[in-house]
Amino acid sequence: MGEMAILPRKIEFIDLKAQQLHIRARIDAAIARVLDHGQYIMGPEVAELEERLSARAGAKHAIACASGTDALLIAMMAKGIGPGHAVLCPDFTYTATPETIALLGATPIFVDVRDDTFNIDPAGIDAGIAAAGRLGLEPKAIIAVDLFGLPADYDAIRDIAKRHGIFMIADAAQSFGASYKGRPVGSLGHVTATSFFPAKPLGCYGDGGAIFTNDDGLADVMKSIRQHGKGGDKYDIVRVGVNGRLDTIQAAILLEKLEIFGEECNRRNAVAARYSEGLQGHVIVPECPEGYQSVWAQYTLRIKNRDAVMETLRKDGVPTNVYYPRPIHEQPAYCNYPVAEGGTPVATRLAREVLSLPMHPYLDTASMQRIVEVVRAAV
Ligand SMILES: Cc1ncc(COP(=O)(O)O)c(C=O)c1O
């Protein structure tokens, strides 16, 4: 028998299979319990998950819902956002952020971001308010996005929001599990929306999301909107709502995933630390400011010759992704919406420079080492 070459393990960008292998028996048992009791909609696992999420987020209310997009939508519906209103959001984010604003007939206004954190630049918010004024729109809310798992600068944003009398929503689709100045994500905005899309740090096996708030009145309205605007009972309809419930099976899966989530967050932090140690000085590595704890949904570099480097990495077996290749205001669907006065030069530049490396809790040391070496050689 000839000698067998030892092939390096295939590197996955996000390895959901490795995680599943680890907890498969528990997931199977959790799904079987739902099949046994048969309460597929709003079953006991949904209430149990909401309790666990609210404890973890340090928020009085956690409301499970069908997706991170629905979470944003329900929060804004509850605040009566609609035509004639402006909602500020970063120009560098996933499409769901502006989509929910536009769906409600309100006008998204795109604000620039910081190049060190990728998050909305508090110093640019006044320019967004000025754009709303010029267009005769009433500024109603600001959606701060915790891009790549790092919380936005909530203290600064809250002060500005207060000064303008507007409402602060945290789009924490990518950051559940992170914290800011000792406070967990979920407790940072007046209302916080998160996503359990499979690739998120805490993901289910389909679509899912949750909304957090400490405001009792707002929580009641959001629960009603989640179920078609129901009042005291199912056929008492007191407002226009949506079908925005989380499936019981997804709640059961999330309960099992929560058991290992803390450990997974630690591992993500260890991967990020290893990357930064190996890549500092070779490329611009992502920052996590003092007092912030990221959950590293993505580990995102900035590289001038990004596309060439990406191609070299691909050939060397290191999968990468670009989040996001265009700022929102350059997307055909959003190019006619306003941008804050002065434009969004940082978001526009970042879209040309960002590159995200493989990131998941099951990356082994040899793979991390190989990724670091391949990136160093490629740049
Ligand atoms: C920043 C941001 N907002 C909102 C969403 C929407 O979440 P979902 O895909 O669960 O609807 C996502 C995720 O996809 C996201 O990354």
The ligand as an SDF file (V2000), in Angstrom:
LIG
                    3D

 16 16  0  0  0  0  0  0  0  0999 V2000
  -28.0920   43.6760   10.3150 C   0  0  0  0  0  0  0  0  0  0  0  0
  -29.2180   42.7430   10.0320 C   0  0  0  0  0  0  0  0  0  0  0  0
  -30.4660   43.1660   10.2280 N   0  0  0  0  0  0  0  0  0  0  0  0
  -31.5210   42.3550   10.0180 C   0  0  0  0  0  0  0  0  0  0  0  0
  -31.3560   41.0630    9.5930 C   0  0  0  0  0  0  0  0  0  0  0  0
  -32.5670   40.2480    9.3070 C   0  0  0  0  0  0  0  0  0  0  0  0
  -32.6280   39.0610    9.9980 O   0  0  0  0  0  0  0  0  0  0  0  0
  -33.4260   37.8040    9.3900 P   0  0  0  0  0  0  0  0  0  0  0  0
  -32.5990   37.2310    8.2970 O   0  0  0  0  0  0  0  0  0  0  0  0
  -33.5930   36.8850   10.5480 O   0  0  0  0  0  0  0  0  0  0  0  0
  -34.7410   38.3140    8.9030 O   0  0  0  0  0  0  0  0  0  0  0  0
  -30.0570   40.5640    9.3940 C   0  0  0  0  0  0  0  0  0  0  0  0
  -29.7810   39.1770    9.0240 C   0  0  0  0  0  0  0  0  0  0  0  0
  -29.9240   38.5680    8.1200 O   0  0  0  0  0  0  0  0  0  0  0  0
  -28.9620   41.4320    9.6080 C   0  0  0  0  0  0  0  0  0  0  0  0
  -27.7130   41.0120    9.4180 O   0  0  0  0  0  0  0  0  0  0  0  0
  1  2  1  0
  2  3  1  0
  2 15  2  0
  3  4  2  0
  4  5  1  0
  5  6  1  0
  5 12  2  0
  6  7  1  0
  7  8  1  0
  8  9  2  0
  8 10  1  0
  8 11  1  0
 12 13  1  0
 12 15  1  0
 13 14  2  0
 15 16  1  0
M  END
$$$$
